[in-house]
Structures are given as structure tokens and as C-alpha cells.
């Protein structure tokens, strides 16, 4: 009969998918989470040109239109979308490689991208998925945060608020919804989700010596 004297724990990686309206603090949250390197942040592909200071393979994989289209045709993307005439997408092979190795992956996508991932029929993706929506306290607070950034016109802010309203209606599609507060609170809430997912019994494989 096996004993607990020598116990080895194995599990596949978890696919943490995070979505939030623009201005909800998602970018800052992810930057803070990445300071503790206990997961891989999935780098997306894009057809847009690099911005000053951006590094290929670190910020994005910068692809030509033809290269991106070839990936679409071959069914290589876990999710992809066209935004303002430019394409963005996540390669399925990269994500699966990490998950098979037991490495957790954090993926930043919009609500459309998250829906595409949920629709993926790959059993590894389905079993690994833990999607999280960051909900701003309200549109008034979101507008305050956008204006505080000082990077957009009132017209652009109005457009972002309109889009945010539609995105916020999708919160029930996610396994977790976190109401955004201070950055410290958001980090702790997301870390609590990560801890809970990592200790779920169904994710663990226990080997007894």
C-alpha cells in the first residue's frame, strides 16, 4: 500500500487569461505581476510596426502581413483579431509547449479573444483555462482614470467608454471577476486566484513512492 513518505506532485500548466476595458489598470497590473517570475507572459504576434523601445520577441513578435496570414491559413493561432487595420494573435504552439511542461501562462486578450480561447476544442487548453475579468468600479471611475492618463482626447475617451460598456457586459462569461480597486488590491486579488487554481485537486497528479 502506498505511503506519504515520498510524494511527488505533477501538474500541467495553467492558462490564465486576463481581460479588462481600457483604463481599468490591466497593463500596470500585468507589469507588476511579471516582477515575480512564476509564470510565462505570452508574447503576441502583430503586423503593426514596432514603437520606439519595443523589442521583437519581448513586447511582440512583429510579423509581416503575409507571415500573419500564413499562420491564419494554417490554423496556428489560439486567437487573433484585427484592430484598426492591424492584426494581433497568439500562437497556439507556444502556449501548449509551456502548458505541457507544467509552466503557467498569462495571456492578455480582449473579450473577443477570450471567447475564441473558450471555443478552442483542444482538451489541454480547455483543461488549463482560468479566465479573469477585471471590472472597473464603474464608468465614472473609468473615465476619471482615462483622463488622469492624459494621453487621449475627449472624443477618444468617449469612444473607449462606449467600448468599455460593451465589454463590461461580458463579465459573466469569465470564471472569475475582480472588482478593480487600488493596484495593490488588484495584485493581491489576482494572486489569490492564481494560488487557488494551482491547488485545485483536479489539476494535481500525485505519485507515491
C-alpha positions as CSV (number, residue, x, y, z in Angstrom):
1,X,0.0,0.0,0.0
2,X,1.5,3.4,-0.9
3,X,2.5,5.8,1.8
4,X,3.1,9.5,2.0
5,X,6.8,9.2,2.8
6,X,7.8,10.1,-0.7
7,X,5.2,12.2,-2.5
8,X,5.9,13.8,-5.9
9,X,3.4,16.3,-7.3
10,X,3.0,17.0,-11.0
11,X,0.6,19.2,-12.9
12,X,0.2,20.7,-16.4
13,X,0.5,24.5,-16.6
14,X,-2.5,26.8,-16.1
15,X,-3.6,29.2,-18.8
16,X,-4.5,32.5,-17.0
17,X,-6.4,34.7,-19.5
18,X,-7.0,38.3,-18.3
19,X,-9.3,40.8,-19.9
20,X,-10.3,44.4,-18.9
21,X,-11.6,47.5,-20.5
22,X,-9.0,50.2,-21.5
23,X,-8.2,52.2,-18.4
24,X,-9.0,49.6,-15.9
25,X,-5.4,49.2,-15.0
26,X,-4.7,45.9,-16.7
27,X,-1.3,46.9,-18.2
28,X,0.0,48.1,-14.9
29,X,-1.3,45.0,-13.2
30,X,0.4,42.7,-15.6
31,X,3.7,44.7,-15.3
32,X,3.6,44.2,-11.6
33,X,2.7,40.5,-11.8
34,X,5.6,39.9,-14.1
35,X,8.1,41.1,-11.4
36,X,7.6,37.7,-9.8
37,X,8.6,35.2,-12.4
38,X,6.4,32.3,-11.5
39,X,4.7,32.2,-14.9
40,X,5.4,32.9,-18.6
41,X,3.8,36.0,-20.1
42,X,2.7,35.0,-23.6
43,X,4.0,37.4,-26.2
44,X,1.6,38.1,-29.0
45,X,2.2,38.4,-32.7
46,X,1.3,41.6,-34.6
47,X,1.5,43.2,-38.0
48,X,1.9,46.7,-36.7
49,X,5.3,48.4,-36.7
50,X,7.4,48.4,-33.5
51,X,7.1,51.5,-31.4
52,X,10.2,53.2,-30.0
53,X,11.8,51.0,-27.4
54,X,9.8,47.8,-28.3
55,X,11.8,44.6,-28.7
56,X,10.9,41.8,-31.1
57,X,10.2,38.7,-29.1
58,X,9.8,40.6,-25.8
59,X,7.0,43.0,-26.4
60,X,5.6,41.4,-29.6
61,X,6.6,39.2,-32.4
62,X,6.5,41.6,-35.3
63,X,5.3,39.8,-38.4
64,X,4.6,40.9,-42.0
65,X,1.1,40.7,-43.3
66,X,2.0,37.7,-45.3
67,X,3.5,35.8,-42.4
68,X,0.5,36.5,-40.2
69,X,-1.9,35.4,-42.9
70,X,0.1,32.2,-43.4
71,X,-0.4,31.4,-39.7
72,X,-4.2,32.1,-40.0
73,X,-4.4,29.8,-43.0
74,X,-2.5,27.0,-41.2
75,X,-4.7,27.4,-38.1
76,X,-1.8,28.2,-35.9
77,X,-3.4,30.9,-33.8
78,X,-5.2,30.2,-30.5
79,X,-6.9,33.6,-31.0
80,X,-6.4,36.5,-33.3
81,X,-8.2,39.8,-34.2
82,X,-7.9,42.8,-36.5
83,X,-7.7,46.1,-34.6
84,X,-7.6,49.4,-36.6
85,X,-6.3,47.6,-39.7
86,X,-3.6,45.7,-37.8
87,X,-3.6,42.0,-36.8
88,X,-2.8,40.6,-33.3
89,X,-2.7,37.0,-32.4
90,X,-1.4,34.3,-30.0
91,X,0.3,31.2,-31.4
92,X,-1.2,28.0,-30.0
93,X,2.0,26.0,-30.2
94,X,3.9,28.4,-27.9
95,X,1.1,28.2,-25.3
96,X,0.8,24.4,-25.5
97,X,4.6,23.9,-25.1
98,X,4.6,25.7,-21.8
99,X,1.5,24.0,-20.5
100,X,2.9,20.6,-21.3
101,X,6.0,21.5,-19.3
102,X,3.9,22.4,-16.3
103,X,4.6,26.2,-16.8
104,X,1.8,28.6,-16.1
105,X,1.0,31.1,-18.9
106,X,-0.5,34.6,-18.6
107,X,-2.3,35.8,-21.6
108,X,-3.7,39.4,-22.1
109,X,-6.6,39.5,-24.6
110,X,-9.8,41.4,-25.1
111,X,-13.3,39.8,-24.6
112,X,-13.4,38.6,-28.2
113,X,-10.0,36.9,-27.9
114,X,-11.1,35.3,-24.6
115,X,-14.3,34.0,-26.3
116,X,-12.1,32.4,-29.0
117,X,-10.0,30.7,-26.5
118,X,-13.0,29.3,-24.7
119,X,-14.2,27.9,-28.0
120,X,-10.9,26.1,-28.6
121,X,-11.5,22.4,-28.8
122,X,-8.1,21.4,-27.7
123,X,-8.5,19.4,-24.4
124,X,-5.3,20.7,-23.0
125,X,-6.4,24.3,-23.5
126,X,-9.9,23.6,-22.1
127,X,-8.4,21.9,-19.0
128,X,-5.8,24.6,-18.4
129,X,-8.1,27.7,-18.9
130,X,-8.7,30.1,-16.0
131,X,-10.1,33.3,-17.3
132,X,-10.3,36.5,-15.3
133,X,-12.2,39.8,-16.0
134,X,-11.0,43.0,-14.3
135,X,-14.2,45.0,-13.7
136,X,-13.7,48.8,-13.1
137,X,-15.9,50.1,-10.2
138,X,-18.0,52.0,-12.8
139,X,-17.9,54.1,-15.9
140,X,-17.4,57.3,-13.9
141,X,-14.3,55.9,-12.2
142,X,-13.1,54.6,-15.6
143,X,-13.5,58.0,-17.2
144,X,-11.5,59.5,-14.3
145,X,-8.7,57.1,-14.8
146,X,-8.6,57.7,-18.6
147,X,-8.5,61.5,-18.1
148,X,-5.8,61.1,-15.5
149,X,-3.5,59.4,-18.1
150,X,-3.7,62.5,-20.2
151,X,-3.0,60.6,-23.4
152,X,-6.3,60.8,-25.2
153,X,-8.7,63.5,-26.4
154,X,-12.3,63.7,-25.0
155,X,-13.5,62.1,-28.2
156,X,-11.2,59.2,-27.8
157,X,-12.2,58.8,-24.2
158,X,-15.8,58.8,-25.2
159,X,-15.1,56.0,-27.7
160,X,-13.2,54.0,-25.1
161,X,-16.0,54.4,-22.6
162,X,-18.5,53.2,-25.2
163,X,-16.4,50.1,-25.9
164,X,-15.8,49.5,-22.2
165,X,-19.6,49.5,-21.5
166,X,-20.0,46.7,-24.1
167,X,-17.0,44.7,-22.7
168,X,-18.2,45.0,-19.1
169,X,-21.4,43.2,-20.1
170,X,-19.3,40.1,-20.8
171,X,-18.2,39.6,-17.2
172,X,-20.4,36.6,-16.6
173,X,-18.6,34.7,-19.4
174,X,-15.4,34.6,-17.2
175,X,-14.7,32.1,-14.4
176,X,-13.5,35.0,-12.1
177,X,-14.5,38.7,-12.0
178,X,-12.3,41.0,-9.9
179,X,-13.6,44.5,-9.0
180,X,-10.7,46.8,-9.5
181,X,-9.5,48.9,-6.6
182,X,-6.0,50.1,-5.8
183,X,-3.1,48.5,-7.7
184,X,-2.0,46.7,-4.5
185,X,-5.6,45.3,-4.1
186,X,-5.7,44.1,-7.7
187,X,-2.4,42.3,-7.4
188,X,-3.4,40.5,-4.3
189,X,-6.8,39.5,-5.7
190,X,-5.2,38.2,-8.9
191,X,-2.5,36.3,-6.9
192,X,-5.3,34.8,-4.8
193,X,-6.9,33.4,-8.0
194,X,-3.5,32.0,-9.1
195,X,-3.0,30.3,-5.7
196,X,-6.5,28.8,-5.7
197,X,-6.1,27.4,-9.3
198,X,-2.7,25.9,-8.5
199,X,-4.1,23.9,-5.6
200,X,-7.2,22.6,-7.3
201,X,-7.3,18.8,-6.9
202,X,-8.2,18.1,-10.5
203,X,-5.0,19.8,-11.7
204,X,-2.7,17.7,-9.5
205,X,-1.1,14.3,-10.2
206,X,0.2,12.7,-7.1
207,X,2.8,10.0,-7.3
208,X,3.5,7.9,-4.2
209,X,6.8,6.1,-3.8
